[in-house]
């Protein structure tokens, strides 16, 4: 699952950091404009968000490569803290039509759930790693 969150983070991070105006006006795609409806464009802020996603993704990749539960939990903690505050902000600032509201709640809720799930690696993975050691 670390690889899944890393890939998701990289896709958002590369887009926001590399093409901030496109990210601002087109995220999440499919004709929706979730960031644009939140306020004025700020290149610095959009790029910083992209850099943050790239940083979390890098930590997740390093944790996956380390193949230790402790590293995975640390990466997960970063995603969980970010995900919780990001979810809380958007749930208290709902905008747009029904598709936008539901899309925000579902996507951010799933993102938070992934972070939380990574805090508790499966017993199967932990047992397999211990057997190899």
MODELLER restraints for C-alpha pairs under 7 A, 6 or more apart:
rsr = mdl.restraints
at = mdl.atoms
rsr.add(forms.Gaussian(group=physical.xy_distance, feature=features.Distance(at['CA:2:A'], at['CA:60:A']), mean=5.73, stdev=0.5))
rsr.add(forms.Gaussian(group=physical.xy_distance, feature=features.Distance(at['CA:2:A'], at['CA:64:A']), mean=6.05, stdev=0.5))
rsr.add(forms.Gaussian(group=physical.xy_distance, feature=features.Distance(at['CA:3:A'], at['CA:61:A']), mean=6.56, stdev=0.5))
rsr.add(forms.Gaussian(group=physical.xy_distance, feature=features.Distance(at['CA:3:A'], at['CA:64:A']), mean=6.90, stdev=0.5))
rsr.add(forms.Gaussian(group=physical.xy_distance, feature=features.Distance(at['CA:6:A'], at['CA:57:A']), mean=4.33, stdev=0.5))
rsr.add(forms.Gaussian(group=physical.xy_distance, feature=features.Distance(at['CA:6:A'], at['CA:60:A']), mean=5.74, stdev=0.5))
rsr.add(forms.Gaussian(group=physical.xy_distance, feature=features.Distance(at['CA:6:A'], at['CA:61:A']), mean=6.34, stdev=0.5))
rsr.add(forms.Gaussian(group=physical.xy_distance, feature=features.Distance(at['CA:9:A'], at['CA:53:A']), mean=5.21, stdev=0.5))
rsr.add(forms.Gaussian(group=physical.xy_distance, feature=features.Distance(at['CA:9:A'], at['CA:54:A']), mean=6.42, stdev=0.5))
rsr.add(forms.Gaussian(group=physical.xy_distance, feature=features.Distance(at['CA:9:A'], at['CA:57:A']), mean=5.44, stdev=0.5))
rsr.add(forms.Gaussian(group=physical.xy_distance, feature=features.Distance(at['CA:10:A'], at['CA:53:A']), mean=6.62, stdev=0.5))
rsr.add(forms.Gaussian(group=physical.xy_distance, feature=features.Distance(at['CA:10:A'], at['CA:54:A']), mean=5.71, stdev=0.5))
rsr.add(forms.Gaussian(group=physical.xy_distance, feature=features.Distance(at['CA:10:A'], at['CA:57:A']), mean=6.03, stdev=0.5))
rsr.add(forms.Gaussian(group=physical.xy_distance, feature=features.Distance(at['CA:12:A'], at['CA:50:A']), mean=6.59, stdev=0.5))
rsr.add(forms.Gaussian(group=physical.xy_distance, feature=features.Distance(at['CA:12:A'], at['CA:53:A']), mean=6.77, stdev=0.5))
rsr.add(forms.Gaussian(group=physical.xy_distance, feature=features.Distance(at['CA:13:A'], at['CA:50:A']), mean=3.90, stdev=0.5))
rsr.add(forms.Gaussian(group=physical.xy_distance, feature=features.Distance(at['CA:13:A'], at['CA:51:A']), mean=6.07, stdev=0.5))
rsr.add(forms.Gaussian(group=physical.xy_distance, feature=features.Distance(at['CA:13:A'], at['CA:53:A']), mean=4.75, stdev=0.5))
rsr.add(forms.Gaussian(group=physical.xy_distance, feature=features.Distance(at['CA:13:A'], at['CA:54:A']), mean=5.03, stdev=0.5))
rsr.add(forms.Gaussian(group=physical.xy_distance, feature=features.Distance(at['CA:14:A'], at['CA:50:A']), mean=6.38, stdev=0.5))
rsr.add(forms.Gaussian(group=physical.xy_distance, feature=features.Distance(at['CA:15:A'], at['CA:23:A']), mean=6.07, stdev=0.5))
rsr.add(forms.Gaussian(group=physical.xy_distance, feature=features.Distance(at['CA:16:A'], at['CA:23:A']), mean=5.28, stdev=0.5))
rsr.add(forms.Gaussian(group=physical.xy_distance, feature=features.Distance(at['CA:16:A'], at['CA:46:A']), mean=5.92, stdev=0.5))
rsr.add(forms.Gaussian(group=physical.xy_distance, feature=features.Distance(at['CA:16:A'], at['CA:47:A']), mean=5.56, stdev=0.5))
rsr.add(forms.Gaussian(group=physical.xy_distance, feature=features.Distance(at['CA:16:A'], at['CA:49:A']), mean=6.84, stdev=0.5))
rsr.add(forms.Gaussian(group=physical.xy_distance, feature=features.Distance(at['CA:16:A'], at['CA:50:A']), mean=4.49, stdev=0.5))
rsr.add(forms.Gaussian(group=physical.xy_distance, feature=features.Distance(at['CA:17:A'], at['CA:46:A']), mean=6.94, stdev=0.5))
rsr.add(forms.Gaussian(group=physical.xy_distance, feature=features.Distance(at['CA:17:A'], at['CA:47:A']), mean=4.24, stdev=0.5))
rsr.add(forms.Gaussian(group=physical.xy_distance, feature=features.Distance(at['CA:17:A'], at['CA:50:A']), mean=4.38, stdev=0.5))
rsr.add(forms.Gaussian(group=physical.xy_distance, feature=features.Distance(at['CA:17:A'], at['CA:51:A']), mean=5.99, stdev=0.5))
rsr.add(forms.Gaussian(group=physical.xy_distance, feature=features.Distance(at['CA:20:A'], at['CA:43:A']), mean=6.10, stdev=0.5))
rsr.add(forms.Gaussian(group=physical.xy_distance, feature=features.Distance(at['CA:20:A'], at['CA:46:A']), mean=5.74, stdev=0.5))
rsr.add(forms.Gaussian(group=physical.xy_distance, feature=features.Distance(at['CA:20:A'], at['CA:47:A']), mean=5.96, stdev=0.5))
rsr.add(forms.Gaussian(group=physical.xy_distance, feature=features.Distance(at['CA:24:A'], at['CA:35:A']), mean=5.49, stdev=0.5))
rsr.add(forms.Gaussian(group=physical.xy_distance, feature=features.Distance(at['CA:24:A'], at['CA:36:A']), mean=5.59, stdev=0.5))
rsr.add(forms.Gaussian(group=physical.xy_distance, feature=features.Distance(at['CA:24:A'], at['CA:41:A']), mean=6.82, stdev=0.5))
rsr.add(forms.Gaussian(group=physical.xy_distance, feature=features.Distance(at['CA:25:A'], at['CA:33:A']), mean=5.88, stdev=0.5))
rsr.add(forms.Gaussian(group=physical.xy_distance, feature=features.Distance(at['CA:25:A'], at['CA:35:A']), mean=6.83, stdev=0.5))
rsr.add(forms.Gaussian(group=physical.xy_distance, feature=features.Distance(at['CA:25:A'], at['CA:36:A']), mean=5.29, stdev=0.5))
rsr.add(forms.Gaussian(group=physical.xy_distance, feature=features.Distance(at['CA:26:A'], at['CA:32:A']), mean=6.45, stdev=0.5))
rsr.add(forms.Gaussian(group=physical.xy_distance, feature=features.Distance(at['CA:26:A'], at['CA:33:A']), mean=5.17, stdev=0.5))
rsr.add(forms.Gaussian(group=physical.xy_distance, feature=features.Distance(at['CA:27:A'], at['CA:33:A']), mean=5.50, stdev=0.5))
rsr.add(forms.Gaussian(group=physical.xy_distance, feature=features.Distance(at['CA:27:A'], at['CA:34:A']), mean=6.01, stdev=0.5))
rsr.add(forms.Gaussian(group=physical.xy_distance, feature=features.Distance(at['CA:27:A'], at['CA:35:A']), mean=6.44, stdev=0.5))
rsr.add(forms.Gaussian(group=physical.xy_distance, feature=features.Distance(at['CA:28:A'], at['CA:34:A']), mean=6.76, stdev=0.5))
rsr.add(forms.Gaussian(group=physical.xy_distance, feature=features.Distance(at['CA:56:A'], at['CA:78:A']), mean=6.96, stdev=0.5))
rsr.add(forms.Gaussian(group=physical.xy_distance, feature=features.Distance(at['CA:59:A'], at['CA:75:A']), mean=5.89, stdev=0.5))
rsr.add(forms.Gaussian(group=physical.xy_distance, feature=features.Distance(at['CA:60:A'], at['CA:75:A']), mean=5.33, stdev=0.5))
rsr.add(forms.Gaussian(group=physical.xy_distance, feature=features.Distance(at['CA:63:A'], at['CA:71:A']), mean=4.84, stdev=0.5))
rsr.add(forms.Gaussian(group=physical.xy_distance, feature=features.Distance(at['CA:63:A'], at['CA:72:A']), mean=5.11, stdev=0.5))
rsr.add(forms.Gaussian(group=physical.xy_distance, feature=features.Distance(at['CA:63:A'], at['CA:75:A']), mean=6.64, stdev=0.5))
rsr.add(forms.Gaussian(group=physical.xy_distance, feature=features.Distance(at['CA:64:A'], at['CA:72:A']), mean=6.63, stdev=0.5))
rsr.add(forms.Gaussian(group=physical.xy_distance, feature=features.Distance(at['CA:69:A'], at['CA:121:A']), mean=6.73, stdev=0.5))
rsr.add(forms.Gaussian(group=physical.xy_distance, feature=features.Distance(at['CA:72:A'], at['CA:118:A']), mean=6.93, stdev=0.5))
rsr.add(forms.Gaussian(group=physical.xy_distance, feature=features.Distance(at['CA:73:A'], at['CA:118:A']), mean=6.40, stdev=0.5))
rsr.add(forms.Gaussian(group=physical.xy_distance, feature=features.Distance(at['CA:73:A'], at['CA:119:A']), mean=4.86, stdev=0.5))
rsr.add(forms.Gaussian(group=physical.xy_distance, feature=features.Distance(at['CA:76:A'], at['CA:115:A']), mean=5.08, stdev=0.5))
rsr.add(forms.Gaussian(group=physical.xy_distance, feature=features.Distance(at['CA:76:A'], at['CA:116:A']), mean=6.93, stdev=0.5))
rsr.add(forms.Gaussian(group=physical.xy_distance, feature=features.Distance(at['CA:76:A'], at['CA:118:A']), mean=5.34, stdev=0.5))
rsr.add(forms.Gaussian(group=physical.xy_distance, feature=features.Distance(at['CA:76:A'], at['CA:119:A']), mean=5.54, stdev=0.5))
rsr.add(forms.Gaussian(group=physical.xy_distance, feature=features.Distance(at['CA:77:A'], at['CA:115:A']), mean=6.95, stdev=0.5))
rsr.add(forms.Gaussian(group=physical.xy_distance, feature=features.Distance(at['CA:77:A'], at['CA:119:A']), mean=6.74, stdev=0.5))
rsr.add(forms.Gaussian(group=physical.xy_distance, feature=features.Distance(at['CA:79:A'], at['CA:115:A']), mean=5.18, stdev=0.5))
rsr.add(forms.Gaussian(group=physical.xy_distance, feature=features.Distance(at['CA:80:A'], at['CA:112:A']), mean=5.77, stdev=0.5))
rsr.add(forms.Gaussian(group=physical.xy_distance, feature=features.Distance(at['CA:80:A'], at['CA:115:A']), mean=4.57, stdev=0.5))
rsr.add(forms.Gaussian(group=physical.xy_distance, feature=features.Distance(at['CA:80:A'], at['CA:116:A']), mean=5.85, stdev=0.5))
rsr.add(forms.Gaussian(group=physical.xy_distance, feature=features.Distance(at['CA:83:A'], at['CA:111:A']), mean=6.35, stdev=0.5))
rsr.add(forms.Gaussian(group=physical.xy_distance, feature=features.Distance(at['CA:83:A'], at['CA:112:A']), mean=4.70, stdev=0.5))
rsr.add(forms.Gaussian(group=physical.xy_distance, feature=features.Distance(at['CA:84:A'], at['CA:112:A']), mean=6.05, stdev=0.5))
rsr.add(forms.Gaussian(group=physical.xy_distance, feature=features.Distance(at['CA:87:A'], at['CA:108:A']), mean=5.49, stdev=0.5))
rsr.add(forms.Gaussian(group=physical.xy_distance, feature=features.Distance(at['CA:87:A'], at['CA:109:A']), mean=6.60, stdev=0.5))
rsr.add(forms.Gaussian(group=physical.xy_distance, feature=features.Distance(at['CA:91:A'], at['CA:105:A']), mean=6.71, stdev=0.5))
rsr.add(forms.Gaussian(group=physical.xy_distance, feature=features.Distance(at['CA:94:A'], at['CA:101:A']), mean=6.01, stdev=0.5))
rsr.add(forms.Gaussian(group=physical.xy_distance, feature=features.Distance(at['CA:95:A'], at['CA:101:A']), mean=6.37, stdev=0.5))
